[in-house]
Amino acid sequence: MLDSHEKQFHIPLSKGDVGKYCILPGDPARCEKIARFLEEPSHLIQNREYNVWEGRLLGEKVTVCSTGIGGPSTAIAVEELVACGAEVLIRVGTCGGISLAVESGDVVIATGAVRQDGTSHEYAPPEFPAVPDARVLFALVRAAEALGYSHRTGVVQSKDSFYGQHSPTRMPTASALLEKWEAWKRLGVLASEMEASTLFTVGASLGVKTGAVFHCIWNQERFDAGLDTAADEKHNTEHAIRVAIEAIGLLIAETK
């Protein structure tokens, strides 16, 4: 980690430029949309996959920073945001359903993440669980309940290869990928995404609080079972965004 008084290498900000509370979408284009739900939204910087906005909520500065896709760029974002002052980091992203109970448009709140990634293993041995902070988790659940959104709470799978999930049979490792997918189904894993295990593990190593909430775009298992059609695919992430912001508001209120 660079000296906390210097500008960071990938996110060129310094100590004090980042709020205690951070919202982390993957997509740089989603940052402005999220910031517009805050008071006094303004753009700070954009470099590589890192687009940074800020706003205010209940008098507190809230930073919105994209992470890009996957664990490596997420770990960089977490490291550098924490060096600049972040203490609570909540991922707001998209996922694909695994459990038949998860429908397109549902909000999914992660209680933990399967560490089927590479980056988190640079921070902790495989026995270490990737889990969110309890207070952040409970705030996300309370927020979803208060907003009246259809939501599911449970374990998600974090993987490195998007096409390893969506085209497993053409991969040289097809048998291993399909075997693990079947295991996640039998274990009741709710959905698949690409960053939560890294966020939770890196956050634990740095001593900060983390959480994750997702919008389910669609569920390939429901499609294969004939329960859904392509028309059921949903891309509006507003419910997940509102849950994250409401949760941050609850956390802020608890400290006042």
Disulfide bonds with the S-S distance in Angstrom:
none
